[in-house]
Amino acid sequence: MILYLHGLNSAGSSHKGRLLREGLAPIPVDCPTYPVQLADQAVAKLNGVVQQALVESTRRKQPLLLVGSSMGGFYGQYLARQHPVDQLVMINPALRPWDLLRQVVGWQYNEALDERYYLSEAMVEATRRYGIDRVDDGVPTTLLLDQGDELIDWRIAAAIYQGIGTTHSFSGGSHAFEHMPEAIGIIRRLHQDRSSTSPR
């Protein structure tokens, strides 16, 4: 099973979610919508979602891969330390949102949900509670990074995870991530590999 976590100002119906569902079929891909900008509420909802996904993956006797894009990668990094997922995959992750999002404090528009909301400094600071101090704790991790990301310096995540897990960095691209066909191939192989080793 694949659990995909979208980023800020997006939803479970996002383009990446659709590509993952189509490209990874018949592997089940769940793409929940959650309030990314409200850290405590986001984590509370996602904790429940991951718990349910673990039950379902056990029923199906399949591994559970947690795939997160941008802020979804940030939350995925935290959740992978709270639950026994088989693999964490992060796409252009926003690993320091308390710095990154401070630059865009103000009114936001989530086109996927047709919603406007105000992103406050307090909301940005709340993300700090879910940061990870050390990542060398054995969580199987794969990074997928576009070097042309205009919002997040790809070298931040690459440096944090240097020597830990596997990093795939692609020339060019953008924060939207232009290498989904390659990502789908990598995720499918990870799922196959974990299927042979997962205790479920």
C-alpha positions in Angstrom: 0.0 0.0 0.0 1.0 3.6 -0.6 -0.1 6.5 1.6 0.5 9.8 -0.2 0.7 13.1 1.8 0.2 16.2 -0.2 1.8 19.6 0.4 0.6 23.1 1.3 -2.3 24.5 -0.7 -3.1 21.1 -2.2 -5.4 18.2 -1.5 -5.7 14.4 -1.9 -7.1 15.0 -5.4 -3.8 16.7 -6.5 -2.0 16.0 -9.7 0.7 14.0 -8.0 -1.8 11.9 -6.2 -3.6 11.1 -9.4 -0.3 10.2 -11.2 0.6 7.9 -8.3 -2.8 6.2 -8.3 -2.6 5.7 -12.1 1.1 4.8 -12.3 1.3 2.4 -9.4 -1.9 0.5 -10.1 -2.8 -2.2 -9.0 -1.0 -1.2 -5.8 -3.6 0.7 -3.6 -2.8 4.4 -3.2 -4.6 6.4 -0.5 -4.4 10.2 -0.8 -6.1 11.8 2.2 -6.8 15.5 2.4 -5.7 17.1 5.7 -5.1 20.7 7.0 -1.4 21.1 6.2 -1.3 24.7 7.6 -2.6 23.6 11.0 0.3 21.5 12.3 -1.4 20.0 15.4 -4.6 19.2 13.5 -2.7 17.8 10.6 -0.7 15.4 12.8 -3.7 14.3 14.8 -5.6 13.5 11.6 -2.6 11.8 9.9 -1.9 9.7 13.0 -5.3 8.2 12.6 -4.9 7.8 8.8 -1.6 6.0 9.2 -3.0 3.7 11.9 -5.9 2.7 9.6 -3.5 2.2 6.7 -1.3 -0.1 8.8 -4.4 -2.2 9.6 -5.3 -2.4 5.9 -1.8 -3.2 4.8 -1.7 -6.1 7.3 -5.0 -7.3 6.0 -3.7 -7.2 2.5 -0.3 -8.6 3.5 1.4 -5.7 1.8 4.1 -3.3 3.0 3.1 0.3 3.8 5.1 3.1 2.0 4.6 6.6 3.2 5.2 9.1 0.4 5.1 12.8 1.1 5.6 15.9 -1.1 6.9 19.2 0.2 5.1 19.7 3.6 3.8 16.2 3.2 7.4 15.1 3.3 7.9 17.0 6.5 4.9 15.4 8.2 5.9 12.0 6.7 9.3 12.3 8.3 7.7 12.8 11.7 5.0 10.1 11.3 7.6 7.5 10.2 9.0 7.8 13.7 5.6 7.2 15.3 4.4 4.2 13.3 6.1 1.1 11.9 5.9 2.0 8.2 8.1 0.0 5.8 9.5 2.9 3.8 9.5 6.7 3.8 9.7 8.5 0.5 10.0 12.3 0.4 9.6 14.4 -2.7 11.2 17.9 -2.5 10.5 17.9 1.2 10.1 21.1 3.3 12.2 19.9 6.2 12.5 23.3 7.9 9.0 24.8 7.5 9.4 27.2 10.4 12.0 29.0 8.2 10.5 28.4 4.8 6.9 29.4 5.5 7.8 32.5 7.4 8.5 34.0 4.0 4.9 33.6 2.9 3.0 34.6 6.1 -0.3 36.2 5.0 -3.4 35.3 3.0 -3.2 32.0 1.1 -5.5 30.4 -1.5 -5.8 26.6 -1.8 -7.0 26.2 -5.3 -7.6 22.5 -4.9 -10.2 23.2 -2.2 -11.2 26.7 -3.3 -10.4 28.0 0.2 -8.7 31.2 1.4 -7.1 31.2 4.8 -4.6 33.3 6.7 -1.2 31.7 7.5 0.0 33.3 10.7 3.4 33.3 12.3 2.0 31.2 15.1 0.9 28.6 12.7 4.3 28.6 11.1 6.0 28.3 14.5 3.8 25.4 15.4 5.5 23.2 12.8 8.7 23.3 14.8 7.1 20.8 17.3 7.2 18.1 14.6 10.8 18.6 13.5 13.2 15.7 13.8 16.6 16.4 15.4 18.3 13.2 14.3 17.4 11.1 11.2 20.0 8.4 11.6 17.6 6.2 13.6 17.1 3.4 11.0 13.9 4.6 9.3 14.3 3.4 5.7 14.2 6.6 3.7 14.4 7.6 0.0 14.7 11.2 -1.2 13.5 12.4 -4.6 14.8 15.9 -5.3 14.6 18.3 -8.2 17.7 20.4 -8.3 15.7 23.2 -10.0 13.3 23.5 -7.1 12.7 27.3 -6.9 11.2 27.2 -3.4 13.4 24.9 -1.4 17.2 24.4 -1.8 17.4 20.7 -2.7 20.9 20.6 -1.0 19.3 21.1 2.5 17.5 17.7 2.4 20.5 16.1 0.7 22.8 17.3 3.4 20.5 16.2 6.2 20.2 12.7 4.8 23.8 12.4 3.5 24.9 8.8 4.1 21.4 7.9 5.3 19.0 6.1 3.1 19.0 6.8 -0.7 18.9 10.1 -2.5 17.9 10.5 -6.2 18.5 14.1 -7.4 17.4 15.2 -10.9 18.8 18.0 -12.9 16.4 20.9 -13.6 12.8 20.5 -12.6 10.9 22.6 -10.1 9.2 22.5 -6.7 6.2 20.9 -8.5 8.6 18.0 -9.3 9.0 17.3 -12.9 10.2 13.7 -12.6 7.1 11.8 -11.6 7.6 8.9 -14.1 11.0 8.3 -12.6 9.5 8.6 -9.1 6.8 6.1 -9.9 9.4 3.6 -11.1 11.4 4.0 -7.9 8.4 3.7 -5.6 7.2 0.6 -7.4 10.6 -1.0 -7.0 10.6 -0.1 -3.3 7.2 -1.6 -2.9 8.3 -4.8 -4.6 11.5 -5.0 -2.4 9.5 -4.4 0.8 6.9 -6.9 -0.2 9.6 -9.6 0.1 10.9 -8.4 3.5 7.8 -6.9 5.3 6.6 -9.0 8.3 3.1 -8.2 7.2 
